[in-house]
Amino acid sequence: MSRGGWTDREPDSSAILSALGNKYSAEILAAAGTPKSAQALSEEIGIPIATCYRRIEDLVDAGLLECEGRKLSAEGRRTNIYRRTVDEMEIDFCGDGPRLSKKPRTEARTRLEEQRLG
């Protein structure tokens, strides 16, 4: 079901709630509005890199974060670059179980942010 850009994704509800329930997940999503490596996210949020990688994996599995590609790090290594896939989420606890509605990140917004940063 879609309501003004919001989409319901029932099958992912438990994975999303589980991922969001982990410490630092919300901070990672907030910081990943623009493409960033795990190292950059770890440094920006101030969390250990191993923890950051675990949270990234959970968020990718839940469909809230995606790998946008690879980039060379300052050390010359190829690293994955991540960006969140949603800008807003709504959780409805009425009824049989939680229902999630997500407002996906629009391509237009992505391009505008890239121009602003570029």
N, C-alpha and C positions, 0 to 999 in steps of 0.2 A: 504494500500500500504506500502511496506517496501523498504527502500533504505539503504543498508549497515548497518543494525542494527537499523535504524530509523523507527518508525512506526507512521502512521497517525491515529488519533483518532478523527474524525469529531464530533461525538455526545457529546464529553466532552469539546469542544472548549470554550463554554461560561462559563462553571463551572471553567475550568482551568484559563482562563483570569480573571474571577472574583476573584478567590482565590489569584492569583498572584498580583492582583491590591491592595490587602489589605496591609497596613503597617505591616512590620515584617515577612510577608510570605516568602520572598526570604531569609531572614536571618535564619529562621527556617529550610528551606530546605537545606541551606548551612551547618548548624550545624548538621543536621540529617543524615550525611553521615555514621555515626556510630550510633548504637542503643542508644537512650537516652530517659529518662522520660520527661514528660512535665515540671517537676520541674527543671531538669538539663538544659533543653532548655531555660526556663525562666531565670534562673540564668546566663547562659552563654551569652545570648543576652542582658540581663538587661531590661526585660519587665515584667509587672505585670502577675502573674500566670493566672488570669482570661482571659486576652487578649491572652495569649499563648494558652490556651485551646480552645478559639474561633477560632484562626487561625489554630490550629491543626485539628479541626473538618472540617473546610473549605478545607484544604489540603487533608484530608482523603477522603472527599466526591468527590473531583476532581480527586482522584486516584494518587496523587503525593506523598503521605505519607501513610504508612501502619503501623498498630500495629503488632509488631513482637512477642509479648507475654507479659507476666507479670513477675514482679520481686518484691522482697521485698525491701522496702525503708529502710533507716537508722532507721526510726521510727517504722519499723515492719509492715507497710501497703503495700498491694499489689498495684503496680502501673503499668500502661501500658508503654511499651517501643516502641518507634517509630523510623522508618528509612525511608528515602526517597526512592521512587520507580524508580526514573530516575536520570541519571547523567548529561544529557544535554537535552536542548529543543531548538527548532527552530520555530520561528513564521514568516509566510509569509503573508504579508498584500496585496499582489497583488490579483486581481480577485474580486469575489463577497463578500468575507469576509475573515477574518483571518483563515489561515490553520496552524495547529500545528503539528509538528513532534517531537516525543520524542525518545530519546535513552535510553531504559530501563536499569536499573542496572543489571549487569550480576551476576550470582551466583558465578562465578569464582572470580570476583572482591570483592564480599562480603566476600568470604572465605579468600582471601588474606589479606584484612583489619582486619578480626577477628584474623588471625594468627599474624599479626604485632602488634596488641593491646594486644593479649592474653599473 
